[in-house]
Amino acid sequence: MAKKQNKQAEKQAFQIAKAPKRDLVQEIATALQAGYAYDLNALLLDPDPILQKLGYSFRIYDDVRADAKVSACIESRKAGCLAMQWDLFGTKENAAATETIKQALLDLDMPRLIGEVLDAFLWGFQPLEITWKYEGGLILPSTVVGKPPYWFKFDNANNLRFISKDNPNGLELPQYKFLLAQHHATYTNPYGEKVLSKCFWPVAFKKGGLRWWVTATEKYGTPAILGKLPRGTDPKEIAQFLDNLERLVQDAATVIPNDSAVEILDGNSGRGSSSTSPHKELIDHCNAEIALAIVGQTLSSEVGSTGSYAAAKTHNDVREEIVASDKRMIERVIQCLVEWTFNFNWQGQAPSFELFRESDVDKVLAERDKILYDSGLKFTKAYFMKAYGFSEDDIELDNGPAVSFAAPTKKLTSENYMPKEQSLHELAGDLIQPVINLIEQGQSLEEVRRSIMGLYRQIDTKKLEEALSLAFYMCNVGGSASASR
């Protein structure tokens, strides 16, 4: 069996060696060869269904973003990352470089930069242009500004190009000039997934439903005036009566004959009562779809008449997973900026950029570790780095003993620490003797029973309990030692 496997491995190695090197180092399956859609300038078309099938431009999503529900959900999702703290973590060797780059990032207005990176989940991708400066002998970022995504396209090699009025074929971008944040981008779709695209139809139907709802409210919301005249009334009198009713609607006052009657019909009764409900249900459904597309759940934005803790926790967990995904995207983009800055000026390993919450420390884990430490257990640096996410430079362990104990005066043995059988009998006797005396002095069984209940509350069993606990412990230690031998 082994010989057969060796022969197969040798055969595969021989075939690889015979294969042309060009076939191994070149890419064969490309979007261009597969016949994907390109424009006349050989630039990849955005496969977004709203833009392609309906023929809209990229700017249509500005109208979608203007919706109140969409805007509120965007702010809620962005707040998950904007509320986090950030820092750079380096080593002792690059401590000075870490501090310099950190100060450069502080000068960039990090909340604004993080917010612009997060725009990638709205448009699918977000280019950010870097302007560098030469300061103090170092090349540092001066500004990092997000640019409108509809200014850019991707070529057949998925490289970002700037579409200018002078260069409709797309300007090839210089290296180290643009950062690129992408939301769920793939090889066939470097434009990424647009959350605003998923909100297009809910917003469109919501606007239509709201327009018809306003019409229905105007039609059925105003109370109708019903006038009653006797049968056979002259047409001129009917026309005059109608004019009086119209003035009643405007002026809230009119004059009618004594034998006529006027009734005011409430807009919520009759035919108007059922005309508003479908419109409200449609708008509520569209709002729920918008919240689901942006924040992944509806409970935090749509408060219903009923709910449960389990459902709320599940919805919050889904939102936290989305926030964690956005966090990784931000860290990936800004880490690229950090590495470029470091490589321009220093050698070695660049510091790492991290977002975190100040409450990320596991309180339960920390309390458990404190109890173990107080009991004499020592932890290593590797444990703190793994359990709490510290860097090696953040930790300085005390090599001294965790807990100070007095030096033992004698060796721990069963002879000097195990309670003697005689002492246990004496302790037990001290507890039992009052009961015996009570029984001997009792006049009746009922009197003894009542007296014993009161006596038990006065008996101090602490010494006997300590002696028995120590005896059980020494028995366990002795049994373990015997078993190990």
C-alpha positions, 0 to 999 in steps of 0.5 A: 500500500505504501509503495503504491502511494509513493508511486502515485506521488512520484507520478504527480511530481513528474507531471508538475515538473513537465507542466509549462511554467506559464500555466502555473504562474498565470491566471487562467479563469478571469472575468474577462475570459468568462465574458462578464459585462464590461462597458466600452472602456473595458471597465467592469459594470456594477452588477447591482440589480437596481442599477442594471435592470432599472437603469438608475444611476448610482445617485438614486441611493442618495434618495434612499438614504434620505428616508427617515427610517433608513437614516435612523438605522444607519446611525444605529449601526454606525454607533456600534463601532463609533462608541468603541475605543481604539489603540495601537499595540506594538513591541518594545522595539517599535515603541517610538514608531508606535507612538508617532503613528498614533499621534498621526492618527489622532490628528486625522480626526478618527471618528470621522475617518471611522464613519467614512470607512463604515460608509462601505456597507451603504455603497458596497465599497468606499475609496479613501484618498490619502494626502501625505506630508513630510514632517520631521524627517518622516512621511506621515498621513496629512489627510484621509478623506472618503470620496464618492464611490460613483466617481470610481469603477473597477477594471478587468483586473479588479483594480480601482480606477478614477473616472474623470471628465478628461479620462473616461477610460479610468485613471490608474491610481498610484500606489499608496494613494488610496485606501479601499473599504469593501463590504462583502466583495467577491472576485466577480463583484468587487463593487461589494454588496450595497445595503441601500440596494436592499432598501430600495423597494421597501422605501419605494413602496413605503412612499407610495403607501404614504401618498395614498394614506394621505389621500385617504386621510384627506378624503375620509379624515374630514367629517362629512355633513349630511343634510336632510330635507322633506320629500318634494322640496323645491330644487332651488331650496335644495341648492340653497340648502347645499350652499348653507352646508358648504358654508358650515364646513368652512365657517362652522355656522349656518342657518337652515329651515325649521323642518330640516336636519343636519348630521355630522358623520365621523370620518372613522365610521362607515366606509372610512374606518377600514381605508387607513389600516392597510396603508399603515400595515404596509408602511410598518412592514416596509420599515421592518424590512429596512431595519432587517436589511441594515441592522439585521433585526427589528426589535430594537427599532420596532417596539411591538405590543408584545415581546420577550427577553429571549427574543430581545437577546437573540436580536441583540446578538445578531446586531452584535455580530454585524457590528463585529463584522464592521469592526473587522473591516475598519481594522483591516483598512486602518491597519493598511494605513498604519503599515504603509506609514511604518514601512515608509519610515522604519523597518521591522514589524508594524504595530497593530490597530485594534478597536475595543470596548472598555467593558470587554474584560470578562468580569466573571473570568477576572473574579475567578482568577482573583480567587485562584490567585489569592489561593496561591496559584500563579499565572504566566504572561502567556495566559494573560495575553490569551485570556485578556488580550494584553500585549507582552509589553503591557504585563509585568508579573510579580515573581514574589509569592501570591500569598504569604504564609508563616513558616510551619513549625512542624511537619504536616503529618496525620500524627500531629494534625489528625484529631485524636479519637479521644479528643473527638469523643470529648468534643462529642461528649460536651455536646451530648452531656447537656441532652442527657442531663435534660432527659434525666431531669425531665418530668414527661416526654412532652417536656423533654421534647420542648426543652431539647428544641430550645437546647439545640439553639444554644449548643455551639458545634463549631469546634466539632465541625472543624475537627471533623472537617480536618479529619475528613481532609486528612483521610482524603490526603492519606488515601490519595497518597496511598493510591499513588504509591 
